């Protein structure tokens, strides 16, 4: 029954809440498989996803009405997208009595030129990160690398996504993301803010700068992956790919079901959040797979952020994009706290750095700058300032007011309230992505079969 399913889910959520300290400090033996579709056939997870979807749609509808959410690129019919894709048509005989009738399947494949640019940009950024990181690693081994020199080396490569003649937005953004992460790792290595295991050998440093996803370290050495962890990572990646395919079907169905304009905009807003999750999961999934294949235990990337987060701090601190969270926590938040800076101010600065990181990467596509930088500049920074305020407010309320008993007894209710609080802020994050065409190109990367 529904009540039994809810009770079962509540029990699983309560047991998970008791282990939040372990979530905050993952160990090498912990599987790095948690994602938005973790345990896809678990009844409690299905309930959480459905309930979060309902609350997310309601909150998105409210935000759409208040903010007039019009990103500039609404749901286009598939026929409009086929102008940029490679289509393969297959005609099959129809069982109809009319011999001249047939059924045609049109397969929309990703644009080959975009795939080439995306691969080239990623490869170029990876090579640059390895070279810059290797240079700083060698100078550090000789005890002659000043932090200023490392910063200069990192800054020299950051303009590349802005000056290279990309024809698509996705390659420019991807290159920006990879170069920023690699440059930040280079600076952190020079400043001594990385785990000593990273610089303990040539292989460890090479893997660290070659693969954006970080590996777990313990006792000054990398944690070894379990014998079949590479297979588990591969299966997790397949799950995310299937989730992305399902999302693409939903994105094509929603515009044609006749929803009112407000409901359509709200649906788009909530689906955009899932789209960002799946894009990140499928982009970083190969990194966890290759780390495990090389014998390194990868750190988790996601921990079911959209279905199990019980508060803004739980969402940002333990579940969403733990690569960026760990990087900025280790290099911004922790050093400031050790120097006596208040936690709230340290967290605000970490969120500000994250906002600047996203501003840099999302402004790289030439389309967003050609249409006017002022139209989208600052939206990501404002988004992360709002999130810092939300996390600080939550912690202050818990400290001085306490957790209300209904929330303490119901993690599911906490998840629903978290969804209602975070989704309406998403237009601030999405605006540059829509303006540059990144969201549109993200849809083009997924093959679609159309029945004509």
N, C-alpha and C positions, 0 to 999 in steps of 0.2 A: 504494500500500500504506500501511498505518498508519504504518510506520517512516518512509516518505518524507514523509508528512504531518507527523509530529512533527519531522522534520529541517527541513522548510520553515518550520514555526512557530518552531523554535529559532533559525533564521537571522534571521527577522524580529524576534524578541525581542532578539537580540544587537545587531542594528543599531539598534533603538530604545534599548537601554540605553546605547549610545555617545553618544546625543544627549540625555541627561537634562539637561544644562546648558541646552540650547535649550528643553526643556520647562519648566524652572524659570523662564526668562525669555522668554515668548512675544513675538513681534514682530507688527506689524500685518499682515504678509503671510502670517502663519500661519493656516490655516483653522481656525475655531472649531467644528469639527464632531465632535470626538471624543466618543463617548458609550459607554454600556454595550453597544450593538449596533453599534459601528463595524465596517464591512466585514462585514455579516451573512452574506455568502456566501463569505467567505474561509475556506479549510479550516483554516488555523492558528487563526483565531478561534473556529471551531466546536469544535476540539479543546480549546482553552483553556476555553471555556465549559462543555463537558461535563466536563472534568477538574475544574474549579473547583466545578461542581455536585456531583460525587461527594464531593470532599473537604469541601465545605460541608455536605452532608447528614450525613456521618460526624461532623464536629465538632459540628454542631447536635444530633445524636442524643446525643452525649456530654454536651453542655451541658444538654439537655432532661432527661436522666436525673439529672444532678447538681443542677440548679436547679428541677426539677419545673415546667417552663415551661408555665404555665397563665395566659395573659393575660386570661382572663375573657370573651373574645369569640372562641371557636373558629370554625372554618369553619361558617357557617350554610348550610343548604340554600337554594337559590334561592327556594323558595316562601316562606321566612320573610322574605327581603329584599323580596319583591314587595309586602309590606304598606306599605312606605315609598316605592314607586316608582310611576310611571305606566305601566300596561301597555296594550299595543295587541295585540289578538288578531286573527289573520287565518286564516280557515278555507278550506282548499283541498280539492277533491274527491279522494278516494283512488281509485287504480286497482283497489281491491278489488272483488270481485263483489258485495259487500254495499253497496247504495246508501246505507244510512244511516251508514256509516263515513266519517270525514273526518280530515284531519290539521290540527292547530291549531298555529300558531306564535305564541307569546306573547313580545312584545318588552318588556323591562323598561327603561324610560327613567329618567333621573335625576329626582328629585323637583323639580318646577318651583320650589317655594318655596326649596329649598336653592340652586338656581342663582341665583335673584334675590338671596338674601342674600349669596351668594359674590361676585356681580358688584358689589353695592352696597358691601360691605365693602372690596373691592379698589379700587373707584373712590374711596371716601372716603379711604382711606389714601394713595392716590396724590395726591389733591388736597392733603391735609394736608402731605405730604412736599414738594410743589412750593412751597406757601406758606411753610413754615418754612425750606426751603433758599433760596428766593428772598429772604426777609427777611434772612437771615444774609449772603447774597451781596451784597445792596445795602449793608448796613452795613460789610461788609469792603471794598467798593469805596471807601467813604468813610473807611476806616481808623478806624472807631469801634466795632468789634464785639469785646467781651471774650469770652473762652472761657466764663466763668461764665454770661453771658447766653445764649449758645448752648446750654449744658447745661440751663438752666432752660426755654428754649423747647422743647427736645427732651423733657424730663421731663414737661411739662404734657400731652402728647398720649399718652403711653404707657399711662395707665389706661383709655383708651377701649375696648379689646376686653373689658375686665373689667366695664364698666358698661353697655354697650349690650345690649339684650334680644335676643340671637341665639337662634334656635330650634335651630340646628345647631352642631356643633363646628367643622366645617371653615371657615366664614366667620370665626369668632372667632380661630382659629389663624392663618389667612391674614392677617388684619388685623394681628395681633401681629407676625408675621414682617416684613411690609412696613413697619410703623411703626418697628420696631427698626432695620432696615437704613437707613431714611430718617433717623432721628434720629442714628444713628451717623455717617452721611455728613455731616449738618449740623454735628455737633461736630467732625469731622475737618476740614471746610472752615474752620471758625472757628479751629482750632488750626494751620492751615497744613500739614496732613499729607496733603493731596490733591495730585495732579499739577496744576501751574499751568495746564495746558490746560483743566481743568474750569471754572475761573473766568475764562477769557480772553474769553468772550463770553456774551451772554444765552442764545443758542441752546444752547451747550454745557452751561451750567448747567441749563437747563430739561430737556434730554434726560437729563442725569445724574440728576436727582432724580425725573423722571417714570418712567423705566424702571429697575428694580432692577439688571438686568445692566449691568456696566460696559463701556465701550468702551476700546480700546487707545489709548495716547498715546505719542508719540515726538517728541523735539525740541521740547517745550513746545507741542505741538498734537495734536489727535486724528488718528489714522490713518484714512485714507479706505478705505472698503470697496471690494473688487473689483467690477467692473461687474455680475456675476451672483451675487454672494455672497448676496443675498437669496433667490435660488432655491435655493442650496445649503443655506441655513439652513432653508428651508421643507421641503426633502426630508429633512433630518435630523430635523425635528420630526415629519414623517409616519412616519419609521422608529420613533421613540419611541412614537408613538401605536399603531402596529401591534404593537410589543413589549408595550405595556400590554394590548392586546386578547388577545394570546396568553397573557399571564400570568393574565388573568381566567379564561380557559378552563381553564388548569391549576389555578387555585384552586378551580374548581367540580368538576373531575374527581378531584382528590386525595382528597377525603373519601369518595368512593363506590367506590374501588378496593379497599377492604378492607385497608388497611394496619394493622399493629399500632399500639396507642396511642402507643408511644414513637416509632415511625417517623412517625406522623402529626404529632406535635408537632414533631419535628425538621424535617419538610418545611415545616410552617407557619413555623418560625423562619427557614429559609433563604429561603422565598418572601417573607417580610416584608421582608427586605433588598432584594430586587429591587423589591418594591412601592414602597418609599421612593425608590429610585433613579428609577423611572419617574414617580412623582408629582412629584418635583422637576424632572425633565427636561421633562415636559409642562407644568409650571407656568411654568418660566423660558424654554422654547423660544420662545414668542411675543416675548419681549423681545429675543432675538438677531435674530429675523426683522425686527422693526421698526427696530432699530438699523441693520442692513444696508440696509433700505429707505430710511432717512434719510441714508445715506451714511457711517455710522460703522462701523468694523471692530470687531465685538464680541469681548471677551475670551472664551476658552473657558470652558465651564461644567463639563464632565466630559471626562476622557480615558480612557475604557474602564476605570473603576476596579475593576470586579468581575471582569474577565477578564485584565487586564494588569498590575495592581499587583504589584511584586516585593518590597515590604517595607512595614511600617506607615508609615514616613516617606514612601515613594513614594506610598502610598495617600492620605495626608492632605495631603502637600505639593505633589503634582503632578497628582492625578487626581480627587479627590472634592470636589465643591462648591467650585470655585475662586473663586466670588464671595465666599463667607464667608472662605475662606482668605486671599485677597488683601486683603480689608478689614481683618482682624485682624492680618495680618502687617505691613501698612503702618502701622497706627495703634497697635499694641501691641508686637509683637516687634521690629521695626526700631528704633523710638525707644529701647527699653530696651537693646538691644545697643549702640547708639551711645553710650549713657551708661555703658557698662562693665558692665552686668548680664550675668552668665554666660548662655550660650545656653540651657542646660538650664532655668534658672529663668525666662528670658524665654518659652521655649516653654510652660512650665507655666502661666504667667499668661495667655498667649494661649488655651490650652485652657480655662482657668477662665472667661475671658470668654465663650468659645463655649458653655460649659456653662450659664452664667447666661442667655445669649441664648436657648437652647433651653428652659430652665426657664420663662422669662417667656412665651414663645410657646405652649408646650404646656400651661401652666396657665391659659390664657385661657378655654377652653371651660368653661361653667358646670357641665357634667356632672361633670368631674373634681374640681371644688371642692365640688360638692354631695355627692359620695360620700365626702368626707374628704380634705383636702389632704395630711395626713400619710401617706396610703397610697402616694402616688407622688412626693411632694416629695423632691428630692435625687437621684433616679435618674439623670437626665441629667448632673448635675454629677459624680456618681461615674463615669459612663461616660467622660466626657472626661478626668477625672483618670487613669483606667486607661489611656486612649489616650496621654496624655502620658508616663506611665511606660513604656509599650511603645516609643514612639519614642526616648525617652532611653536605654533599655536597648539598643535596636538600635544606636544610634550609638556607645555606649560599647563594645559588643562588636566592632563593626567597627574601632574605633580601637585597642583594646588587644589584641584577639585576632586580628582579621582575618577576611576572608570565607573560609569553608571552600571548598576547590576544587570539590566537587560543586555547591555553590550558585552559585559564580562561573561555572561552565560551563553552568548550566541555569537560565535565567530562568523556564522553565515550572515547575520545582520550587520556585523562590522564590514564584511566584504561588500555588501550591497551599499552601505553608506559610503564606503571608500570609492566605489564606482560612481555613485551619484556626485561625489565631490570632485573627482578628477576628470571625468569625461567632458564637462562643460568648459574646462580650460584647454582642451585639445585644439580648438581653432587657432590659438596663438602659436602652437607648435606647427600646425599643418599649413598655415598660410604661405610661407616661403616654398614649401614642397609642392603645393599646387601651382603657385605662380611660375616656378621654374620648369614645370612639366615632369617632375620626378615621380609623382604619384601616377601620372598617366603612363609613363614609360615603365613603371613597375608592373602595371597591368599587362603591358605588351610582352614582358618577359615570360609570361605564363601561356603556354599553348592552349588554344580553345578550339573545340570542334563545334561547328555550326551545321545544323540540319536545314537544308534549303528545300 
